[in-house]
């Protein structure tokens, strides 16, 4: 499934943070029967550049895991399914970040969110930990595919705070699940049957915390040029203060 002309992506440090601790990647692996496309964003945390280390480590593990999968698949060797691969890769990334945090004192307590979408043939596989988000745009509507692993989201689900209170809450950036902060992690996994012209949007909270999904949908429908949409939406987040790093990936299924 050739996506190269249908992808936009970008990242910006924002207006406040001294370093960009987000990482994102777009991979397109050639297969005998088509192509495997992998989209991912990671929002590192930990201070003293440790967050940048954590998010980069997560991307390195994805690269290793999916590259080995593609090599085995093309060689005709028995392998696991992509959903199992996605879960294993996320768990391995967690162990890699956790081990690095223990080994290096300056990186103690570092962690990262990770949200990825792997697309092969007519199916997308989503893996998610943290408060970055994945959306699906289909037939003129936008749907949030992920659930924020955050304190505010938990309070919303319990009915203890309102949507309005959540928007400006002092603990809105407190996440309850991340890669690398504990020895084990349980990712959320979702399988989606894709349709032609489906659009996947993946963003860190520096974007989705300032630009609501309705505005993302409006801009993507307005331009039809996904790289232009990425640049416009990142600029909008910066215009609204840019308090965090901002990362966005938009990919359309032909």
C-alpha positions in Angstrom: 0.0 0.0 0.0 2.0 3.0 -1.3 1.6 5.9 1.0 4.7 8.0 0.3 2.8 10.8 -1.6 0.0 10.7 1.0 2.0 11.5 4.1 2.9 14.7 6.0 4.9 14.8 9.2 6.8 17.3 11.3 8.0 18.3 14.8 8.8 21.6 16.5 10.4 22.5 19.8 7.5 24.9 20.6 7.9 28.3 22.3 8.9 27.4 25.8 11.0 24.2 26.0 14.8 24.4 25.4 14.9 21.0 23.8 12.7 18.9 21.5 12.2 15.6 23.3 9.7 14.3 20.8 10.6 11.7 18.2 8.7 10.6 15.2 9.3 8.3 12.3 7.6 7.1 9.1 8.8 3.8 7.7 7.8 2.1 4.5 9.1 -1.4 4.3 8.8 -3.2 0.9 7.3 -6.7 1.0 6.8 -9.3 -1.7 3.1 -8.8 -1.6 3.0 -5.0 -1.2 4.3 -2.8 1.6 4.2 -2.4 5.4 3.9 1.2 6.5 4.7 2.2 10.1 3.9 5.6 11.7 5.0 6.5 15.2 5.3 9.4 17.6 7.0 9.4 21.1 7.0 12.2 23.6 9.9 11.8 26.0 10.1 13.1 29.6 12.6 13.2 32.3 14.6 16.4 32.1 18.3 17.0 31.4 17.8 15.6 27.9 16.8 12.2 29.3 13.4 12.5 27.6 15.1 12.8 24.3 17.0 9.6 25.0 13.9 7.7 26.0 11.9 8.7 22.9 14.8 8.0 20.6 15.3 4.5 22.2 11.7 3.7 21.6 12.1 4.5 17.9 15.2 2.5 17.6 13.5 -0.6 19.0 10.6 -0.1 16.5 13.1 0.1 13.7 14.9 -3.1 14.8 11.8 -5.1 15.5 9.9 -4.2 12.3 13.0 -4.5 10.2 13.6 -8.1 11.5 10.0 -8.9 10.9 10.1 -7.7 7.2 13.4 -9.6 6.6 11.9 -12.8 8.0 8.6 -12.3 6.0 10.5 -11.8 2.8 12.6 -14.8 3.4 9.5 -17.0 4.0 10.4 -17.8 7.6 7.6 -18.4 10.2 6.8 -15.3 12.1 4.2 -13.8 14.4 1.4 -11.6 13.2 1.7 -7.8 13.2 -0.6 -7.4 16.3 1.7 -9.7 18.3 4.8 -8.0 16.8 3.4 -4.5 17.8 2.9 -5.7 21.4 6.3 -7.3 21.6 8.0 -4.3 20.2 6.4 -1.9 22.7 7.2 -4.2 25.6 10.8 -4.5 24.4 11.0 -0.7 24.1 9.8 -0.4 27.6 12.5 -2.7 28.9 15.2 -0.9 26.9 14.2 2.5 28.3 13.9 1.2 31.8 17.3 -0.5 31.7 18.9 2.7 30.4 17.3 4.7 33.1 18.6 2.3 35.8 22.1 2.2 34.3 22.7 6.0 34.0 22.0 8.2 37.0 21.3 11.3 34.9 18.5 9.4 33.2 16.8 8.1 36.3 13.0 8.5 36.0 13.0 9.1 32.2 10.2 7.7 30.1 8.2 8.3 26.9 4.8 7.9 25.4 4.5 5.8 22.3 1.7 5.7 19.7 2.1 3.8 16.5 0.1 2.6 13.6 1.3 -0.3 11.3 -0.6 -0.6 8.0 -0.4 -3.7 5.9 -2.8 -4.5 3.1 -6.3 -3.8 4.3 -5.6 -3.7 8.1 -4.1 -1.2 10.5 -2.7 -2.2 13.9 -2.4 0.4 16.6 -0.3 0.3 19.7 -0.4 2.9 22.4 1.0 3.9 25.8 0.7 7.4 27.3 -1.1 10.6 26.2 -0.1 11.0 22.6 -3.1 10.4 20.4 -4.2 8.6 17.2 -7.2 9.8 15.2 -9.0 8.3 12.2 -10.6 10.5 9.6 -13.2 8.6 7.6 -16.0 9.9 5.4 -15.8 13.4 6.8 -15.7 12.6 10.5 -12.8 12.3 12.9 -12.6 9.6 15.6 -10.2 9.3 18.5 -8.7 5.8 18.4 -6.6 6.1 21.6 -7.4 6.7 25.3 -5.2 9.1 27.2 -3.3 7.3 30.0 -3.5 10.3 32.2 -4.8 11.4 35.6 -7.2 13.9 34.1 -8.7 11.2 31.8 -9.3 8.9 34.8 -11.1 11.7 36.7 -13.2 12.4 33.6 -14.2 8.8 33.4 -15.2 8.7 37.0 -17.3 11.9 36.6 -15.2 13.8 39.1 -14.3 16.7 36.8 -15.9 18.3 33.8 -14.5 18.6 30.3 -14.0 22.4 31.0 -12.1 21.7 34.2 -9.9 19.1 32.5 -8.8 21.5 29.8 -7.1 23.9 32.2 -6.3 21.5 35.1 -2.9 21.9 36.7 -2.4 18.1 36.5 -3.5 17.7 32.8 0.0 16.6 31.8 0.3 14.0 34.5 0.4 10.6 32.8 -0.4 7.3 34.4 1.3 4.9 32.0 4.5 5.4 30.0 7.4 3.5 28.6 10.4 3.0 30.8 9.1 4.1 34.2 8.3 0.6 35.4 9.8 -2.9 34.5 6.6 -3.9 32.6 4.0 -2.1 30.6 0.7 -3.1 29.1 0.0 -1.3 25.8 -3.4 -0.7 24.3 -3.8 -2.6 21.1 -6.5 -1.9 18.4 -7.0 -3.6 15.0 -8.8 -1.6 12.3 -10.0 -2.6 8.8 -9.0 0.3 6.6 -10.8 1.8 3.7 -9.5 3.8 0.8 -9.0 7.5 1.7 -8.9 6.8 5.5 -6.6 9.3 7.1 -4.6 8.5 10.2 -3.4 11.4 12.4 -0.9 10.8 15.2 0.1 13.7 17.5 1.8 14.4 20.8 0.0 16.4 23.4 1.8 19.6 22.4 -0.5 19.5 19.4 -3.7 17.9 20.5 -3.7 19.8 23.8 -4.0 23.1 21.9 -5.7 22.1 18.6 -9.0 20.2 19.0 -9.9 17.3 16.7 -12.6 19.4 14.9 -10.0 21.9 13.9 -7.6 19.2 12.7 -10.4 17.7 10.5 -11.3 21.1 9.1 -7.7 21.9 8.1 -7.1 18.5 6.5 -10.3 18.7 4.5 -9.5 22.3 3.5 -6.0 21.7 1.9 -5.9 18.0 0.9 -2.1 18.6 1.1 -1.0 16.7 4.2 2.5 18.3 4.6 0.9 21.8 4.4 -1.7 20.7 7.0 1.1 19.5 9.3 2.9 22.8 9.1 -0.3 24.8 9.5 -1.4 22.9 12.6 2.0 23.1 14.2 2.0 26.8 13.6 -1.5 27.1 15.2 -0.2 25.3 18.4 2.7 27.7 18.5 0.4 30.7 18.1 -1.5 29.4 21.2 1.6 29.5 23.3 3.5 26.4 22.2 4.2 25.4 25.9 5.4 21.9 24.8 7.1 20.2 21.9 4.8 19.6 19.0 4.8 16.6 16.7 2.3 15.5 14.1 2.0 12.7 11.5 -0.8 12.6 8.9 -1.1 9.6 6.5 -3.8 8.8 4.0 -4.6 5.3 2.6 -4.8 5.7 -1.2 
